[in-house]
Amino acid sequence: MKEAMPQSQRFQRIHRLTRGADFERAYQTGRLIQNEHFRIYVLGQEEGSPPRLGLSVTKRLGKANVRNRLKRWIREWFRTHKEELSNLALVVQPKPPAARLDHKALLESAQRLIASLK
């Protein structure tokens, strides 16, 4: 039987962008950073607010299993780098070349992109 993940390791609701208005605000007023694999809209939040992640994955990336795998890997990257992203809201849009990457290369590409923010 699968062991339950500790509460601190889960992708909790407070770390998600859920409303369409939040996505629109990120698109309209957020800073766009991108590379060959990702387009990320970065929106600053109030001091002390938790980092938040929104995913926008289109069908152009492939079948459902490919899109779901990409989303899982992006959430994993976000979960392991939450401390670096405090007071930020991110909307991540993978580009079609991201579907061909392996797990390690995808995480490195995302990390390089976020490192360019600093």
C-alpha positions as CSV (number, residue, x, y, z in Angstrom):
1,M,0.0,0.0,0.0
2,K,1.2,3.5,-0.8
3,E,2.4,5.5,2.2
4,A,0.8,8.9,2.8
5,M,2.9,11.9,2.1
6,P,3.7,14.1,5.1
7,Q,1.5,17.2,5.3
8,S,4.4,19.6,4.8
9,Q,5.3,17.9,1.5
10,R,1.8,18.2,-0.1
11,F,0.8,20.8,-2.7
12,Q,-1.6,22.5,-0.4
13,R,-4.4,24.8,-1.5
14,I,-2.7,27.9,0.0
15,H,0.1,27.4,-2.5
16,R,-2.2,27.2,-5.6
17,L,-3.5,29.9,-7.9
18,T,-7.1,28.8,-8.3
19,R,-9.2,31.8,-9.5
20,G,-9.2,32.9,-13.1
21,A,-8.8,36.5,-11.9
22,D,-5.5,35.6,-10.3
23,F,-4.3,34.2,-13.6
24,E,-5.5,37.2,-15.5
25,R,-3.7,39.6,-13.1
26,A,-0.5,37.6,-13.6
27,Y,-0.8,37.8,-17.4
28,Q,-1.7,41.5,-17.3
29,T,0.7,42.9,-14.7
30,G,3.2,40.1,-14.0
31,R,6.7,40.0,-15.2
32,L,7.3,37.5,-18.0
33,I,10.4,35.4,-18.1
34,Q,11.0,32.7,-20.6
35,N,13.4,30.3,-22.1
36,E,13.1,27.5,-24.7
37,H,11.1,25.3,-22.3
38,F,8.9,27.6,-20.2
39,R,7.0,30.8,-20.1
40,I,6.6,32.0,-16.5
41,Y,4.6,35.0,-15.3
42,V,5.9,36.3,-12.0
43,L,3.7,38.4,-9.8
44,G,4.8,39.9,-6.5
45,Q,2.6,39.4,-3.4
46,E,2.3,41.0,0.0
47,E,5.1,40.4,2.5
48,G,4.7,37.2,4.4
49,S,2.3,35.6,1.9
50,P,3.1,32.0,0.8
51,P,4.4,31.4,-2.7
52,R,1.7,30.3,-5.1
53,L,1.7,28.3,-8.3
54,G,-0.6,28.2,-11.3
55,L,-0.2,25.8,-14.2
56,S,-1.4,26.4,-17.7
57,V,-0.7,23.3,-19.8
58,T,-2.2,23.2,-23.3
59,K,-3.1,20.2,-25.5
60,R,-0.4,21.2,-27.9
61,L,2.1,19.5,-25.5
62,G,0.8,16.1,-26.1
63,K,-1.7,13.5,-24.8
64,A,-3.0,13.6,-21.3
65,N,-0.3,11.4,-19.8
66,V,2.4,13.7,-21.1
67,R,0.6,16.8,-19.8
68,N,0.0,15.2,-16.4
69,R,3.6,14.1,-16.1
70,L,4.8,17.7,-16.9
71,K,2.4,19.1,-14.2
72,R,3.6,16.6,-11.6
73,W,7.2,17.4,-12.3
74,I,6.6,21.2,-12.2
75,R,4.7,20.8,-8.9
76,E,7.6,18.8,-7.5
77,W,10.1,21.5,-8.5
78,F,7.8,24.1,-6.9
79,R,7.5,22.1,-3.7
80,T,11.3,21.7,-3.3
81,H,12.0,25.4,-4.0
82,K,9.2,27.1,-2.1
83,E,11.6,28.8,0.3
84,E,13.3,30.7,-2.6
85,L,9.9,31.8,-4.0
86,S,8.4,33.5,-1.0
87,N,6.1,36.4,-1.7
88,L,5.8,35.4,-5.4
89,A,2.9,34.0,-7.4
90,L,4.0,32.1,-10.6
91,V,2.0,31.0,-13.6
92,V,4.0,28.4,-15.4
93,Q,3.3,27.6,-19.1
94,P,5.4,24.8,-20.5
95,K,6.3,25.1,-24.2
96,P,6.2,22.1,-26.6
97,P,9.9,21.3,-26.3
98,A,9.5,20.7,-22.6
99,A,7.4,17.6,-23.4
100,R,10.6,15.9,-24.7
101,L,12.8,16.6,-21.7
102,D,13.5,14.1,-19.0
103,H,12.8,14.9,-15.3
104,K,16.3,16.2,-14.4
105,A,16.6,18.4,-17.5
106,L,13.1,19.9,-17.0
107,L,13.9,20.7,-13.3
108,E,17.2,22.3,-14.3
109,S,15.6,24.4,-17.0
110,A,13.0,25.7,-14.5
111,Q,15.7,26.4,-11.9
112,R,17.9,28.4,-14.4
113,L,14.9,30.5,-15.3
114,I,14.0,31.3,-11.7
115,A,17.6,32.0,-10.9
116,S,17.5,34.8,-13.6
117,L,15.0,36.6,-11.4
118,K,17.5,37.3,-8.7
